[in-house]
Amino acid sequence: MFTRNLLLLIILSSCSIASIDTSNLDFDDSFSNSDKFQFNKCLRNTSEKIKLSDLQFNYLAENINSQGLEFNTRYILSLTMKTQNSDDIVLDSKRLNTTNYISSNMADSEKKEIKNLLISDVCELINNYVK
């Protein structure tokens, strides 16, 4: 019984640890580990060598109402891409979000989700470029 459960656990864990080939992607220090993981995941089918650098994630609050509870936030993600046969290319993605979160936990969670969406947008741009 114990051996069977152990064997099942080993098989399941080995299946869940699928490696992603990242030899064609090069990141500078502006990328966090989660950013690298997101880019590796969405660019895993790309065989061209790509160097990504200068990742910047900025946001601006605008149109704050008189109570200070509702406002629009403009999120901008930009980076520089260099491929084997190109010069530096600056890519960016923007989103506008209306929010009224006062809780910092909700605001941080929302910010992370929007950053992941922006990374997906930039990945789509990169995939279209290298095809």
N, C-alpha and C positions, 0 to 999 in steps of 0.2 A: 504494500500500500504506500509506504513512504517512498520507495524507489520509483513507483509509477508517478506519484505527485511531483517528485523531484525532476524526473525526466520531462514531464509536461511543462514544468516551470522553465527548464532549460530551453526547450524548444520554443516556447512562447517568447522568452526574452531574446533569444537569438533572432527571431523573426522581427521583433519590434526594433531592433538596433540595426536598421538598414543603413548602410553607409551611403553618403552622398559624395560623389566625386567632385572635389572642389579644386582640382589642380589647374583649371583654366581661369579661375577668378583670383584676383589679387586686391586686397583691401589695405588702406592706410589706417592710421590710428584714430581717425574720426568716427569709425564704425564700432558700435558696441557688439557684443557677442550675439545678442538677439537680432540686431540688424544684419549681421553676417549670415546668421541662420536663415532669415527671411530671404535674403538675396540668393543664397545657395539653393534654397528650396525652389524658388521661382525660375532660376537660371540653370537648373540642372541639366536641361536638354541642349544647352549651348556648348558647342565644341570650340568656338573661337576664344582666344586668350583675351581677357578683358581686365583692365585695371580700373578700379573705382576709387575715387579719392574725394576729399573735401565735402563730406556729407554734412549738410546743415539743415536743421529742423527748427523753423521759427514760427511764431504765431503772434498775431496782433489782435487785441480786443478793440472793437469799435461799436458805435451806436449804443452806448450804455444808457438805459432809461433813468428816469429821475430817482427811482428807488434803488438803482444799482443792482437789480436782480436779473434782468435779461440783457443779453448783449450778443452781438455777432462776433465770432472769432474766425479769422482768416489764417489757415495753416499753410505753410509753404515748406516743401522738402526739395532740396537741390543737391546735386552732386556733379562731379566731373568724371567722364568716362573716356578711356583711351583704349582703342583696339589695336591690333597689329598693323593695320593699314589705314590708320586715321590719326588726325591730330586730336587735341583735347576737345571734347564735346561736353557742353554744360547742359544737363537735363534737369527739368524741374516739374513739379506737380503741385497744384493748389486745390484747396477745398475751403468752402465757407460753411461754418456750422453755427446754428443758433442754439444757444444753451441757456439754462437758468440754474445750473448746478452751483449750490453754495458749498456743499461738502467737498473738501479737497480730495477725498478718496474717489468720489465719482468723477471729478474733473480730471484727475490723473489717469483713471481707467479709460475715460473717453479719449484723452490725449494719446494714449498708447494705441488704442484701436484706430484712431485716425492716422497715426503714423504708419501703422501696418497697411492701411488702405493706400496711403501715398506711396509706400514702397512697392506695393503691387502695381500701381499706376506706372511708376518709373521702370519696373521690370518689364512691363508690356512695351514701353517705349524702346528699351534695350533689345528685347526680343525682335521687335519689328525692324530695328536698325541692323542687327547682325544677320538677318535672314537674306 
